[in-house]
C-alpha cells in the first residue's frame, strides 16, 4: 500500500489511466459481438459507468468491465462528496480569528496540518486562501519565496510562516520580506531550541560541565548552535563543547569560533569510538546520528555509566526499559516539536518585536507612547532577516535573565547581567559569521562592538539592558505566560 501511495503521489496520472480500463475492456468485449458498429460500441462502453447497460450481450470481459466501472463511478462520487465536504469545512474554518492554512507537498506539513485548531491543509500551491495565517511548508525554499512574491498583494498584512530547509533566513534583506508579517522557521532549529529549553543547564550554571555532540549533519550543528547561544547562565561556568563528526568548512569554522567567556569548543578529528578516553569525562552525550545507536549507548555505558545520554530519533522509541536507566533519553519527536504553537511562536516573536522597538526608542531618546503597537510594527518591518533573527534570539534567552533575578542570583540591571547579555549578543553575531573591525560595515558583516565587555564605553554597556519601562513591563508579562 505504501508503494502504491508513493507511486500515485509521483505519477497522479496513473489513477486517471486506471479509470479508463473498464471503458477499454468494454469496447473490446462489445466489438466481439459483431452486432454493433463503432459508434454503438463506444456508446455501450460509456453507458456501463452509469450502471445503465444498453446491450444484453455479456462476456466475462464485459462483466469485469461493468464491475470495474461501478468501482470507478463510486470512487468519483465519493471524491466529489469528499471535495464538497472539505470545501464546506474550509469555508466555516475561515470565520475563526486564528484560521490557518498549511500549503505543503510533504508529510511534515500534512502532520502539522492535522493538529491545527482552526484550519486545513492545501496540497501544493494554489492562489492564497482567504485566511489570516499562512504556513508554507514546501520541500523547495525557492517555491515558497516565489509564492509570497507573486501574491504580495493578497498576502498583505497577513501572517506568513515560511519553513526554510536550506536557505538561511538571516541573509534575506528587508526588501525580500514584502509587506507581510513574515516569520521563518527551520525544523532543526525548532528541535534544538526545544531540546535546550527542556534540558537546560541552569542547575549547572557555576560548573565545569562537559558536553559531547556526535554527528556530521544539520541536526548536530543546530544542537551545538542553540546550546552555544542560550547556555549562558553566569560568569563562572566553563562549559566545554566536544564535537565529533564535523568535517570540512564547518569543522574549521567551529575550531575558530570564540565563546567570549570561559567556555571551550573542541572539535575532534577522530571518530567518537576512537576517543573513548575523552568520552569517560563527558557529563552529557548527545548523539544526533540515527544509525548504530545501540552500539553508541553500550560503548558509552561501559566507560561512563553515570553520564546523561540523549539520542536523536524521529520515531517513538525508548531505551529506558532496555537499560533500566532514566539517564538515557530520546529527543526529536516531531509530534511534540512541530506544532502550531511552536511554528507560530507568537509570544517569542512579539517579545522580539518589543526588544527591537526598545532599541529604537533608546536611539531616538524617546519613551513609548500608550498606542505604540503600530509604531512597533513599522520598526519591525524595516528590519532585514538578520536583525529580526537577532531580536528573536534576545527574546529566546530572556527567560534565563528572569530566572536569575527571581532566584536572587543577580539583578537585571546589574553589571553582571549586562556582561551576560553582551556575551550572548556577541555569540549571535559570531555564529552568523560576523567579525570585529574598527569601523562597522553591515554589508561585510563587520562590527566595531565585537570586543570584550570591559572595553565598551558606558553608553554601549547600558544598551545591554532594557530601556523603556512600558516595553519592559510587556516583555515581562509575556515571559510570565511562557
C-alpha positions as CSV (number, residue, x, y, z in Angstrom):
1,X,0.0,0.0,0.0
2,X,2.8,2.4,0.8
3,X,4.5,1.7,-2.6
4,X,1.1,2.3,-4.3
5,X,0.6,5.6,-2.4
6,X,4.1,6.8,-3.3
7,X,3.5,5.9,-7.0
8,X,0.2,7.8,-7.1
9,X,1.9,10.9,-5.4
10,X,4.7,10.8,-8.0
11,X,2.6,9.9,-11.0
12,X,-1.0,11.1,-10.4
13,X,-2.0,10.4,-14.0
14,X,-2.0,6.6,-13.2
15,X,-5.4,6.9,-11.4
16,X,-6.9,8.6,-14.5
17,X,-5.5,5.9,-16.7
18,X,-6.9,3.2,-14.4
19,X,-10.3,4.8,-14.8
20,X,-10.2,4.2,-18.5
21,X,-9.6,0.4,-18.1
22,X,-13.4,-0.5,-17.9
23,X,-14.0,1.6,-21.0
24,X,-11.2,-0.1,-22.9
25,X,-12.3,-3.6,-21.8
26,X,-16.0,-2.9,-22.6
27,X,-15.0,-1.7,-26.1
28,X,-13.1,-4.9,-26.7
29,X,-16.0,-7.1,-25.4
30,X,-18.8,-5.3,-27.3
31,X,-16.8,-5.3,-30.5
32,X,-16.6,-9.1,-30.3
33,X,-20.4,-9.4,-30.6
34,X,-20.3,-8.5,-34.3
35,X,-23.8,-6.8,-33.8
36,X,-22.6,-3.2,-33.2
37,X,-20.9,-0.6,-35.2
38,X,-18.0,1.5,-33.8
39,X,-20.3,4.3,-32.5
40,X,-22.6,1.8,-30.7
41,X,-19.6,0.0,-29.2
42,X,-18.3,3.3,-27.7
43,X,-21.8,4.4,-26.5
44,X,-22.3,1.0,-24.8
45,X,-18.9,1.2,-23.2
46,X,-19.6,4.6,-21.8
47,X,-23.0,3.6,-20.5
48,X,-21.6,1.0,-18.1
49,X,-20.2,3.8,-16.0
50,X,-23.7,5.0,-15.3
51,X,-24.8,1.4,-14.3
52,X,-27.2,1.5,-17.3
53,X,-26.1,-1.0,-19.9
54,X,-27.6,-0.5,-23.3
55,X,-26.9,-4.1,-24.5
56,X,-27.8,-7.5,-23.1
57,X,-24.7,-9.0,-24.7
58,X,-22.3,-10.2,-22.0
59,X,-19.0,-12.0,-21.8
60,X,-16.5,-12.4,-18.9
61,X,-14.6,-9.3,-20.2
62,X,-17.8,-7.2,-20.3
63,X,-18.8,-8.4,-16.8
64,X,-15.5,-7.5,-15.4
65,X,-15.7,-4.1,-17.1
66,X,-19.1,-3.5,-15.6
67,X,-17.9,-4.3,-12.1
68,X,-14.8,-2.2,-12.5
69,X,-16.9,0.7,-13.9
70,X,-19.1,0.6,-10.8
71,X,-16.0,0.9,-8.6
72,X,-14.7,3.8,-10.7
73,X,-18.1,5.6,-10.6
74,X,-18.4,5.1,-6.9
75,X,-14.9,6.5,-6.4
76,X,-15.8,9.6,-8.4
77,X,-18.9,10.1,-6.4
78,X,-17.0,9.7,-3.1
79,X,-14.3,12.0,-4.3
80,X,-16.9,14.6,-5.2
81,X,-18.6,14.3,-1.8
82,X,-15.2,14.5,0.0
83,X,-14.3,17.6,-2.0
84,X,-17.6,19.2,-1.2
85,X,-17.2,18.3,2.5
86,X,-13.7,19.8,2.5
87,X,-14.9,23.0,0.8
88,X,-17.7,23.4,3.3
89,X,-15.3,22.7,6.2
90,X,-12.8,25.2,4.8
91,X,-15.5,27.8,4.4
92,X,-16.6,27.7,8.0
93,X,-12.9,27.5,9.2
94,X,-12.2,30.9,7.7
95,X,-14.6,32.5,10.2
96,X,-12.2,31.8,13.1
97,X,-9.8,34.6,14.1
98,X,-6.9,32.2,14.1
99,X,-7.8,30.4,10.9
100,X,-4.7,28.9,9.4
101,X,-3.9,27.1,6.2
102,X,-0.8,24.9,5.5
103,X,0.5,24.7,2.0
104,X,2.6,21.6,1.7
105,X,3.9,18.8,-0.5
106,X,5.3,16.6,2.2
107,X,4.3,14.5,5.3
108,X,5.7,17.0,7.8
109,X,3.3,19.7,6.6
110,X,0.4,17.3,6.5
111,X,1.2,16.1,10.0
112,X,1.3,19.7,11.3
113,X,-2.0,20.5,9.4
114,X,-3.8,17.6,11.2
115,X,-3.1,19.4,14.5
116,X,-4.5,22.8,13.6
117,X,-7.2,24.1,15.9
118,X,-8.9,26.1,13.1
119,X,-7.6,25.4,9.7
120,X,-6.8,23.0,6.9
121,X,-4.2,21.7,4.5
122,X,-3.7,22.6,0.8
123,X,-1.6,20.1,-1.1
124,X,0.9,22.1,-3.1
125,X,0.4,25.7,-4.1
126,X,-2.7,27.5,-5.4
127,X,-3.9,31.1,-5.0
128,X,-3.7,32.2,-1.4
129,X,-6.6,31.1,0.8
130,X,-8.7,33.8,2.5
131,X,-7.4,33.4,6.0
132,X,-5.2,35.4,8.4
133,X,-2.4,32.8,8.9
134,X,-0.5,31.1,6.1
135,X,2.1,28.3,6.8
136,X,4.3,27.4,3.9
137,X,5.9,24.0,4.3
138,X,7.3,23.2,0.9
139,X,10.3,21.0,0.1
140,X,11.7,23.7,-2.2
141,X,12.5,27.0,-0.4
142,X,12.6,28.9,-3.7
143,X,9.0,27.8,-4.4
144,X,7.9,29.3,-1.1
145,X,9.6,32.6,-1.7
146,X,8.2,32.7,-5.3
147,X,4.7,32.1,-3.9
148,X,5.0,35.0,-1.5
149,X,6.5,37.3,-4.1
150,X,3.8,36.6,-6.7
151,X,1.0,37.0,-4.2
152,X,2.3,40.0,-2.3
153,X,-1.0,41.9,-2.6
154,X,-3.2,39.1,-1.4
155,X,-0.8,38.3,1.5
156,X,-0.5,42.0,2.5
157,X,-0.9,42.3,6.3
158,X,-1.3,38.6,6.7
159,X,0.8,36.3,8.9
160,X,3.1,34.2,6.8
161,X,5.2,31.4,8.4
162,X,7.7,30.0,6.0
163,X,9.7,26.8,6.5
164,X,13.3,27.2,5.4
165,X,15.1,24.0,4.6
166,X,18.3,25.2,3.1
167,X,18.1,29.0,2.8
168,X,19.4,31.0,5.8
169,X,16.6,33.5,6.6
170,X,19.2,35.8,8.3
171,X,20.6,36.5,4.8
172,X,17.3,37.9,3.5
173,X,17.1,41.7,3.1
174,X,14.2,43.8,4.2
175,X,13.0,44.1,0.6
176,X,12.6,40.3,0.4
177,X,10.1,40.2,3.2
178,X,7.2,42.1,1.3
179,X,4.5,43.9,3.3
180,X,3.6,40.9,5.3
181,X,4.1,39.6,8.8
182,X,6.8,37.3,7.7
183,X,8.2,34.6,10.1
184,X,10.7,32.0,9.2
185,X,11.3,28.6,10.9
186,X,13.6,25.7,10.4
187,X,12.6,22.2,11.7
188,X,16.1,21.5,13.1
189,X,16.2,24.9,14.8
190,X,12.8,24.3,16.4
191,X,14.0,20.9,17.7
192,X,17.3,22.3,19.0
193,X,15.6,25.2,20.8
194,X,13.1,22.8,22.3
195,X,15.9,20.5,23.4
196,X,17.9,23.1,25.3
197,X,14.8,24.7,26.9
198,X,13.6,21.3,28.3
199,X,17.1,20.1,29.1
200,X,18.7,23.3,30.1
201,X,21.9,23.6,32.2
202,X,20.6,26.2,34.7
203,X,21.4,23.9,37.7
204,X,24.9,23.5,36.4
205,X,25.5,27.3,35.9
206,X,28.6,27.5,38.1
207,X,30.2,24.3,37.0
208,X,32.8,23.0,34.6
209,X,30.4,20.9,32.5
210,X,31.4,18.8,29.5
211,X,29.0,18.2,26.6
212,X,29.7,15.8,23.7
213,X,27.8,16.3,20.4
214,X,28.2,13.4,17.9
215,X,27.1,13.9,14.3
216,X,28.0,15.4,11.0
217,X,24.8,16.9,9.7
218,X,22.4,19.8,10.2
219,X,20.9,18.4,13.3
220,X,24.2,18.2,15.1
221,X,25.1,21.8,14.1
222,X,21.7,23.1,15.3
223,X,22.1,21.4,18.6
224,X,25.5,23.0,19.0
225,X,24.3,26.4,17.8
226,X,21.4,26.7,20.2
227,X,23.5,25.4,23.1
228,X,26.2,28.0,22.2
229,X,23.6,30.8,22.0
230,X,21.5,30.0,25.1
231,X,23.7,28.2,27.6
232,X,24.9,31.4,29.2
233,X,23.8,31.4,32.8
234,X,26.6,33.0,34.8
235,X,30.1,34.4,34.6
236,X,31.6,31.5,36.4
237,X,30.7,28.4,34.4
238,X,33.1,26.7,32.0
239,X,31.1,24.6,29.6
240,X,33.1,22.5,27.2
241,X,31.5,21.5,23.8
242,X,33.3,18.4,22.4
243,X,32.2,17.7,18.8
244,X,32.7,14.5,16.9
245,X,31.8,14.1,13.2
246,X,32.0,17.6,11.8
247,X,34.2,18.0,8.8
248,X,35.3,20.5,6.2
249,X,34.3,24.1,6.4
250,X,32.0,23.6,9.4
251,X,34.8,22.0,11.4
252,X,37.2,24.8,10.6
253,X,34.5,27.4,11.5
254,X,33.9,25.8,14.9
255,X,37.6,25.4,15.7
256,X,38.0,29.2,15.3
257,X,34.7,30.3,16.9
258,X,35.2,32.4,20.1
259,X,33.0,31.8,23.1
260,X,33.7,35.3,24.7
261,X,33.9,33.6,28.2
262,X,35.5,30.6,29.8
263,X,33.6,28.1,27.6
264,X,35.5,26.0,25.2
265,X,34.8,24.4,21.8
266,X,36.9,21.3,20.9
267,X,36.4,19.7,17.5
268,X,37.8,16.1,17.5
269,X,39.2,14.7,14.3
270,X,38.9,11.0,15.3
271,X,35.6,9.1,15.2
272,X,33.9,9.1,18.6
273,X,34.6,5.4,19.2
274,X,38.4,6.0,18.8
275,X,38.3,8.7,21.6
276,X,36.8,6.6,24.4
277,X,39.2,8.2,26.9
278,X,37.6,11.6,26.2
279,X,34.1,10.2,26.5
280,X,34.9,9.0,30.0
281,X,34.9,12.6,31.2
282,X,31.7,13.8,29.5
283,X,28.7,14.8,31.6
284,X,26.2,14.8,28.8
285,X,26.4,13.0,25.4
286,X,24.2,13.9,22.5
287,X,24.1,11.5,19.6
288,X,22.4,13.0,16.5
289,X,23.1,10.0,14.2
290,X,20.2,7.5,13.8
291,X,22.5,4.6,12.8
292,X,24.1,2.3,15.4
293,X,22.6,4.0,18.4
294,X,22.6,0.8,20.5
295,X,26.3,0.4,19.8
296,X,26.8,4.1,20.9
297,X,24.8,3.7,24.1
298,X,26.5,0.5,25.1
299,X,30.0,1.7,24.5
300,X,29.4,4.8,26.5
301,X,27.8,2.9,29.4
302,X,30.9,0.7,29.6
303,X,33.2,3.6,30.3
304,X,30.8,6.3,31.6
305,X,27.7,4.7,33.2
306,X,26.7,7.9,35.1
307,X,26.6,10.3,32.0
308,X,23.3,11.7,30.6
309,X,22.8,10.2,27.1
310,X,20.5,11.8,24.5
311,X,19.8,10.1,21.2
312,X,18.0,11.6,18.3
313,X,15.1,9.8,16.7
314,X,12.1,10.9,14.7
315,X,10.3,7.8,15.8
316,X,8.7,6.9,19.2
317,X,11.3,4.7,20.9
318,X,12.6,4.4,24.4
319,X,15.8,2.9,25.8
320,X,14.8,3.4,29.4
321,X,13.2,0.0,29.8
322,X,16.0,-1.8,27.9
323,X,18.8,-0.5,30.1
324,X,17.0,0.3,33.3
325,X,18.3,3.9,33.3
326,X,16.5,7.2,33.4
327,X,19.6,8.9,32.1
328,X,19.1,7.6,28.5
329,X,16.7,9.8,26.7
330,X,15.4,10.3,23.2
331,X,14.6,13.6,21.5
332,X,13.4,14.6,18.1
333,X,9.7,13.6,18.2
334,X,8.1,15.8,15.6
335,X,4.6,15.4,17.0
336,X,5.7,17.4,20.1
337,X,8.0,19.8,18.3
338,X,6.3,20.6,15.0
339,X,3.1,22.1,16.5
340,X,1.0,25.1,15.5
341,X,2.1,26.9,18.7
342,X,5.8,26.2,18.1
343,X,5.7,27.3,14.5
344,X,3.8,30.5,15.2
345,X,5.8,31.2,18.4
346,X,3.6,34.3,18.8
347,X,4.9,35.2,22.3
348,X,8.5,34.8,21.1
349,X,8.0,36.9,18.0
350,X,6.2,39.6,20.0
351,X,9.0,39.7,22.5
352,X,11.5,40.1,19.7
353,X,9.5,43.0,18.3
354,X,9.4,44.6,21.7
355,X,13.2,44.3,22.1
356,X,13.7,45.8,18.7
357,X,11.3,48.7,19.5
358,X,13.1,49.3,22.8
359,X,16.4,49.7,20.9
360,X,14.6,52.2,18.5
361,X,13.3,54.2,21.5
362,X,16.7,54.3,23.1
363,X,18.4,55.6,19.9
364,X,15.8,58.3,19.4
365,X,15.8,59.2,23.1
366,X,12.1,58.7,23.5
367,X,9.6,56.8,25.6
368,X,6.9,54.5,24.4
369,X,3.5,56.2,23.8
370,X,0.4,54.5,25.0
371,X,-0.6,53.4,21.5
372,X,2.8,52.1,20.4
373,X,1.6,49.0,18.6
374,X,1.6,50.4,15.0
375,X,4.9,52.2,15.6
376,X,6.4,48.9,16.9
377,X,5.2,47.0,13.8
378,X,6.6,49.7,11.5
379,X,10.0,49.4,13.1
380,X,9.9,45.6,12.7
381,X,9.1,45.8,9.0
382,X,12.2,47.9,8.4
383,X,14.5,45.0,9.5
384,X,16.3,42.6,7.4
385,X,16.3,38.8,8.2
386,X,19.5,39.1,10.3
387,X,18.2,41.8,12.6
388,X,14.9,40.1,13.1
389,X,16.7,36.9,14.0
390,X,18.9,38.9,16.4
391,X,15.9,40.3,18.3
392,X,14.2,36.9,18.4
393,X,17.5,35.4,19.8
394,X,17.5,38.1,22.5
395,X,13.9,37.1,23.4
396,X,14.8,33.4,23.4
397,X,17.4,33.9,26.1
398,X,15.3,36.3,28.2
399,X,13.8,33.6,30.4
400,X,17.3,32.9,31.8
401,X,17.7,36.6,32.9
402,X,14.3,36.5,34.6
403,X,15.1,33.2,36.3
404,X,18.4,34.6,37.6
405,X,16.6,37.6,39.0
406,X,13.8,35.6,40.6
407,X,16.3,33.2,42.2
408,X,18.2,36.2,43.7
409,X,21.3,35.4,41.7
410,X,21.7,38.8,40.0
411,X,19.6,41.8,39.3
412,X,18.6,42.5,35.7
413,X,20.2,46.0,35.7
414,X,23.4,44.8,37.3
415,X,26.8,44.9,35.5
416,X,26.9,41.1,35.6
417,X,23.5,40.9,33.7
418,X,24.9,43.4,31.2
419,X,28.0,41.3,30.7
420,X,26.0,38.1,30.1
421,X,23.8,39.9,27.5
422,X,26.9,41.2,25.8
423,X,28.3,37.7,25.6
424,X,25.0,36.4,24.1
425,X,24.9,39.3,21.6
426,X,28.5,38.7,20.6
427,X,27.9,35.0,20.1
428,X,24.9,35.6,17.9
429,X,27.0,37.7,15.6
430,X,30.0,35.4,15.7
431,X,28.0,32.2,14.9
432,X,26.4,34.1,12.0
433,X,29.9,34.9,10.5
434,X,30.4,38.4,11.8
435,X,33.8,39.6,12.9
436,X,35.4,42.6,14.5
437,X,36.5,45.7,12.6
438,X,37.3,49.2,13.8
439,X,34.5,50.6,11.6
440,X,31.1,48.9,11.4
441,X,30.1,47.6,8.0
442,X,26.9,45.6,7.9
443,X,27.2,44.6,4.3
444,X,30.6,42.9,5.1
445,X,29.4,41.6,8.5
446,X,31.9,43.7,10.4
447,X,31.1,45.2,13.8
448,X,33.1,47.5,16.0
449,X,31.5,46.3,19.2
450,X,32.6,42.7,19.0
451,X,35.1,43.4,21.8
452,X,35.3,42.4,25.5
453,X,32.7,44.0,27.7
454,X,35.3,45.8,29.7
455,X,36.4,47.7,26.6
456,X,32.9,49.1,25.8
457,X,32.0,52.7,26.6
458,X,29.4,53.1,29.4
459,X,26.8,54.2,26.8
460,X,27.2,50.9,25.0
461,X,27.2,48.8,28.2
462,X,23.8,50.3,29.2
463,X,22.3,49.2,25.8
464,X,22.5,45.6,27.1
465,X,19.7,46.4,29.5
466,X,16.0,47.3,28.7
467,X,15.5,51.0,28.2
468,X,11.7,51.7,28.4
469,X,9.6,50.8,31.4
470,X,6.4,50.3,29.4
471,X,8.1,47.9,27.0
472,X,9.9,46.1,29.8
473,X,6.5,45.5,31.6
474,X,5.1,44.0,28.4
475,X,8.1,41.8,27.9
476,X,7.9,40.5,31.4
477,X,4.1,39.9,31.1
478,X,4.8,37.7,28.1
479,X,7.6,35.9,29.9
480,X,5.3,35.0,32.8
481,X,2.9,33.4,30.3
482,X,5.5,31.1,28.9
